[in-house]
């Protein structure tokens, strides 16, 4: 893994404010996708990674938003089952 990928993942990791098994799995999958991208674009730069995947803020924000959406859906399902 090149230093540009490490730098990108490091920033995404810092922005997500908590640690969980889901975060670890998300970062693992993201890293794999970026490595696949870099294999097909051997001279990719940090900016190329951003252009392809979005900024670390955007990626982390999307991840957090998806967790909030899933949490809300789970709460609605639980309340529907109770009611």
N, C-alpha and C positions, 0 to 999 in steps of 0.2 A: 504494500500500500504506500503510495507516494505521500509526500509531506502536505500537498494541497488537500488531499482527501482527509488526512488526519486533522488538519487545521479546520476544515469544514465541519467534520463530525464533532470536534471539540467544542466549536461554537454552538452547534445545535444542542449538544449535551448540557452546556452551561445555561442555556436559555430555558430549558424545561426545568421548572423549579422543584421537582420532586424525583424520588427514585422509586421505581417499581419494576416488577417483572415485565410488565407491558412496555415500559420505556426501554428496558434493555433489549427486548425483542425488536422493537421499532428501530432502534439504533443499529442493531445487527442487520436487519433487512435493508435499511437505508445504505449502510456501508456496502453491502453486497451489490445493490443497484448502482452505486457510484463506481465501484470497482469494475462492474460489467461495462459501464459507460466508458471508463478510462481504458479498458482493454480494446474497445473499438475506436477510441480517440487517444492514442498513446501520448500525444503531446498536450493533453488537456491542462488547462490552467485553472486556478481558483475561480476566475471569472466564467470560464466555460461550465464549471460545475454549477455556479449560480444561475447561469443562463438556462441550463437544462433542468435543474431541480428547484430553483427558487433560492432566495437568500436564507441563511440560517434562521432569521426571525420568522420568515414566512413558513418555513417547514415546521419549526417548533410550534408556531401559532396554529397551524392546521392540525397538528397532532393533538394539541391541548383542546382545540375546538371539537375534534372528533370524540375525545374522551368525555367532554361535557355533554355532547349530543347523546352519546351512548348511555351515559349515566342518567340523563333525563328520561330517555326511552325506557330504561330499566325501572326507574321509579314509577313511571306511568303504568307499566305493566304490573308491577307489584300492587299498586293501589287499585288497579282494575280487578286483579285477582282477589283482593281483600274485600272489595265493595261488591 
